[in-house]
Amino acid sequence: MRKRGCYIVDKRLKFKGGLQREFIKRVKEKSGLSWSRLAKIFELSEHTLKWDLYTEKNTMPYRVAKELIKKYPFEKLEKIKKEWVKEILEEHWGQKKAGASFTKKIKVPSKCEDFAELLGIILGDGHVNSKGLRIVGNSLERLHYQHTAKLIKNLFGLKSNIYISYTNPNVIILNVYSKELVNILEKNGLKLGNKISQGSSFPKWVFEDKDFVFAALRGLLDTDGGIYFKQKKYHRAFIELQTHSKFIRKDIYRLLKSAGFSPSQSSFNVRVQNQAEVNKFFSLIGSSNPKNIVRYKEFITNKNLPLKEKLRTQISNYGGKLPFKVQS
């Protein structure tokens, strides 16, 4: 199978609005196959078929359209080309159109709180590859992903694609495609590929300003952290930041100490367990993820953490400002 991300060198069909989606929909109905089975037959990844082609993000390779209509005919190819297709594009048309300026120019952000928070988010749930950035999490956290998209837009001038996974409705994905973004992130401590094995960590500048420290911890809390019960009987809660990376774990501990906390740590997590410090955390650092905000408010009000269904409802109805901080 052609690897995900590989480009098909071929003439491409530029369908009229909505008709590429309709074309694939009819082929799928005719075949009776799942997305993965249909993709494999034509040596495409499921992601390419469902995300790049079905959503009309990319134009369709002429070869793929020809093979699909031949194997699962619902209309003659010539009629499709005449009535459904707006234009047939030549090979490498995108590169020819863009010329030497094919790489998209983006804003280069200064050292700031938003950038520190985004780095925390990426070190938590993000993955940097040669083409861009991907962040994956729980679909319950859509508001946090919209907040993250705003950070990226304000910092780099780039638009993010946010969507629910086609294979798992509980998973939400944010994608940003930009090689210049990758270069900037690499210069700020992030490594391509597996962030744990490659040793991604925060850049030095994050530790040089208290506001940057607070923002970085907020990004980590909202992805790889949360507020949990320590002892239900005594109504005690703690904040936990989890990671399998020794480099990130070391940074978390250092950030918390720098912010005036007394954290404890184990092989895979760092905790703030003192109850006064838990409140201090939400005063100084806060959260941009309604999941954590709702849980903290429930704990403060009722000395309890909400059950799953109540949590879902409260998160869905959350309309407060992000990030949230306790007013002193």
C-alpha positions in Angstrom: 0.0 0.0 0.0 1.1 3.5 -0.7 2.3 5.1 2.5 0.2 7.8 4.2 1.4 11.2 3.1 2.8 10.0 -0.3 1.7 12.1 -3.2 0.1 10.5 -6.3 1.8 11.9 -9.5 -1.1 11.9 -12.0 -3.6 14.2 -13.7 -6.2 15.3 -11.2 -9.9 15.9 -11.5 -11.2 19.1 -10.0 -14.9 18.3 -9.3 -17.6 20.9 -9.1 -18.4 21.8 -5.5 -19.8 18.9 -3.5 -19.6 16.4 -6.4 -16.3 14.8 -5.4 -17.9 13.8 -2.1 -21.0 12.6 -3.9 -18.8 10.5 -6.3 -17.0 8.8 -3.5 -20.3 8.3 -1.6 -21.9 6.5 -4.5 -18.9 4.3 -5.1 -18.8 3.3 -1.5 -22.6 2.5 -1.5 -22.1 0.5 -4.8 -19.2 -1.5 -3.3 -20.7 -2.1 0.1 -17.1 -2.0 1.5 -15.8 -0.3 4.6 -13.6 2.7 4.3 -10.4 0.7 5.1 -11.3 -2.1 2.6 -12.1 0.4 -0.2 -8.9 2.3 0.4 -6.7 -0.8 0.3 -8.1 -1.9 -3.0 -6.7 1.2 -4.7 -3.5 1.4 -2.6 -4.6 4.5 -0.7 -4.5 5.1 3.0 -7.9 5.3 4.7 -6.9 8.8 5.8 -6.3 9.9 2.2 -9.6 8.5 1.0 -11.7 9.8 3.9 -10.0 13.0 4.9 -8.1 14.3 1.8 -10.5 13.2 -0.9 -14.0 12.7 0.7 -13.9 16.1 2.4 -12.6 17.6 -0.9 -9.5 18.9 0.8 -7.5 17.6 -2.2 -8.4 17.0 -5.8 -8.8 13.4 -7.0 -6.1 11.6 -9.0 -7.5 10.7 -12.5 -6.3 7.2 -12.1 -8.1 6.6 -8.9 -11.4 8.0 -10.3 -11.0 5.8 -13.4 -10.4 2.6 -11.4 -13.2 3.3 -9.0 -15.8 3.9 -11.7 -14.6 0.9 -13.6 -14.9 -1.5 -10.7 -18.1 0.0 -9.1 -19.9 1.7 -12.0 -22.8 4.0 -11.2 -22.3 6.3 -14.2 -20.2 6.4 -17.3 -16.7 8.0 -16.9 -17.2 10.3 -19.8 -20.4 11.7 -18.4 -18.7 12.2 -15.0 -15.9 14.2 -16.7 -18.4 16.2 -18.7 -21.1 17.0 -16.1 -19.4 16.5 -12.7 -15.8 17.7 -13.3 -14.9 21.4 -13.5 -11.4 21.0 -14.7 -8.7 18.3 -15.4 -5.4 19.4 -13.9 -2.0 18.4 -15.3 0.7 16.5 -13.4 2.5 18.7 -10.8 0.0 21.5 -11.4 0.3 22.7 -7.8 4.0 23.1 -8.0 3.8 24.8 -11.4 1.2 27.2 -10.1 3.2 28.1 -7.0 6.6 28.2 -8.6 9.5 29.2 -6.4 7.1 30.5 -3.7 5.5 27.1 -3.0 6.4 27.3 0.7 3.8 29.2 2.7 5.2 32.1 4.7 4.1 32.3 8.3 4.4 34.7 11.2 7.4 34.1 13.5 6.2 34.6 17.1 8.2 36.3 19.9 8.7 34.6 23.2 5.4 35.0 25.0 2.8 33.3 27.2 0.7 32.0 24.4 3.8 30.4 22.8 4.8 28.8 26.1 1.3 27.4 26.6 1.3 26.0 23.1 4.6 24.3 23.7 3.1 22.7 26.8 0.1 21.5 24.8 2.4 19.9 22.1 4.7 18.3 24.7 1.5 16.8 26.2 -0.6 15.6 23.3 1.2 16.8 20.2 3.3 15.1 17.5 5.6 17.0 15.1 6.5 15.4 11.7 8.2 16.7 8.7 5.0 18.2 7.3 3.5 19.8 10.3 1.8 19.4 13.7 -0.8 17.0 14.9 -2.5 17.0 18.3 -4.8 14.1 19.4 -7.1 13.9 22.4 -10.5 13.2 23.8 -13.5 14.5 21.7 -15.0 15.8 25.0 -12.3 18.5 24.9 -13.4 20.3 21.7 -13.4 23.7 23.4 -9.8 23.2 24.4 -8.9 22.3 20.8 -10.7 25.4 19.5 -8.6 27.4 22.1 -5.4 25.7 20.8 -6.4 26.6 17.2 -6.7 30.3 18.3 -3.3 30.2 19.8 -1.8 28.8 16.6 -3.7 31.4 14.5 -2.5 34.3 16.6 1.1 33.1 16.9 1.7 31.8 13.3 -1.2 33.1 11.2 -2.0 29.4 10.4 -5.4 27.8 10.2 -5.9 24.4 12.0 -8.1 21.6 10.8 -10.1 20.1 13.7 -12.1 17.0 13.2 -13.5 13.9 15.0 -11.7 10.6 14.1 -13.4 8.6 11.5 -12.6 5.4 13.3 -13.2 6.5 16.9 -15.9 9.1 17.8 -14.1 9.6 21.2 -11.0 11.0 19.5 -10.5 14.5 18.3 -7.6 15.6 16.0 -6.0 18.9 15.2 -3.7 19.1 12.1 -1.6 22.0 10.9 0.5 21.6 7.8 3.5 23.9 7.5 7.2 23.1 7.1 8.0 26.6 8.4 6.0 25.8 11.5 8.0 22.6 12.0 11.3 24.6 11.7 10.2 27.1 14.3 9.1 24.3 16.7 12.4 22.5 16.2 14.2 25.6 17.2 12.2 25.7 20.4 13.0 22.2 21.8 10.6 20.0 19.9 11.9 17.0 17.9 10.5 15.3 14.8 8.9 11.9 15.4 8.5 10.3 18.9 8.9 13.1 21.4 9.8 10.6 24.1 12.6 8.7 22.4 13.8 11.9 20.6 14.1 13.8 23.9 11.8 16.8 23.2 11.7 19.4 26.0 11.1 23.0 26.7 13.5 25.7 25.4 15.5 27.7 28.0 13.5 30.9 27.5 10.4 29.3 29.0 12.2 29.1 32.4 13.3 32.8 32.3 9.9 34.4 33.0 7.3 33.5 35.7 4.4 34.1 33.3 6.0 31.8 30.7 6.4 29.2 33.4 2.7 29.5 34.4 1.6 29.2 30.8 3.8 26.2 30.0 2.4 24.4 33.1 -1.2 25.3 32.0 -0.5 23.7 28.6 0.7 20.5 30.2 -2.2 20.3 32.7 -4.7 20.6 29.9 -3.3 17.7 27.9 -1.3 15.3 30.1 -2.7 16.3 33.4 -5.8 16.8 35.5 -7.3 17.1 39.0 -8.1 13.9 40.9 -9.3 12.6 44.2 -6.5 11.7 46.7 -8.8 10.6 49.6 -12.5 10.7 49.0 -13.1 10.1 52.7 -11.2 13.3 53.6 -12.3 15.2 50.5 -8.7 15.8 49.3 -7.7 16.3 45.7 -4.4 16.6 43.9 -3.1 17.8 40.5 -1.2 15.2 38.5 0.9 15.7 35.3 1.8 12.5 33.6 4.5 11.7 31.0 6.7 8.7 30.0 9.5 11.1 29.0 12.2 11.6 31.6 13.1 14.9 29.9 9.6 16.3 30.0 9.1 15.0 33.6 12.3 16.8 34.7 11.0 20.0 33.1 7.7 19.7 34.8 9.3 19.3 38.2 11.7 22.2 37.5 8.8 24.4 36.3 6.7 23.6 39.4 9.6 24.4 41.8 10.3 27.6 39.9 6.6 28.6 40.4 6.9 28.0 44.2 5.3 24.6 44.5 6.6 21.5 46.4 5.9 18.7 43.9 6.4 15.0 44.4 7.3 12.7 41.5 7.4 9.0 40.5 8.4 7.1 37.4 5.6 8.5 35.2 4.0 11.5 37.0 4.6 14.7 39.0 2.0 15.7 41.6 1.0 18.8 43.5 -0.7 17.3 46.6 -0.8 20.0 49.2 -4.4 21.4 49.3 -3.3 25.0 49.6 -1.0 24.5 46.6 -3.9 22.9 44.6 -5.8 26.2 45.1 -2.7 28.2 44.4 -2.2 26.3 41.1 -5.7 27.4 39.9 -5.0 30.9 41.0 -1.6 31.4 39.4 -1.8 29.0 36.4 -5.4 28.1 35.9 -6.7 26.0 32.9 -7.8 26.5 29.3 -9.6 23.1 29.3 -13.2 23.1 30.6 -12.7 19.5 31.8 -10.3 20.7 34.4 -12.2 23.8 35.2 -15.5 22.0 35.8 -13.7 19.4 38.0 -12.0 22.0 40.1 -15.1 24.1 40.6 -17.1 21.0 41.6 -14.4 20.1 44.1 -14.3 23.6 45.6 -18.1 23.8 45.8 -19.1 20.3 46.9 -15.8 18.7 47.9 -16.4 16.1 45.2 -15.6 15.5 41.6 -18.4 15.2 39.0 -19.5 11.8 37.6 -18.9 11.2 33.9 -22.4 12.1 32.6 -22.6 15.3 34.8 -19.1 16.2 33.7 -20.0 15.8 30.0 -23.0 18.0 30.4 -21.1 20.7 32.3 -18.3 20.7 29.8 -20.7 21.0 26.8 -22.4 23.9 28.5 -19.3 25.7 29.5 -19.3 29.3 28.4 -16.7 30.9 30.5 -13.5 32.7 29.6 -10.4 30.7 28.6 -8.0 30.5 30.3 -9.8 30.3 33.7 -8.1 31.5 36.9 -9.4 31.8 40.4 -9.7 35.5 41.3 -7.7 36.3 44.4 
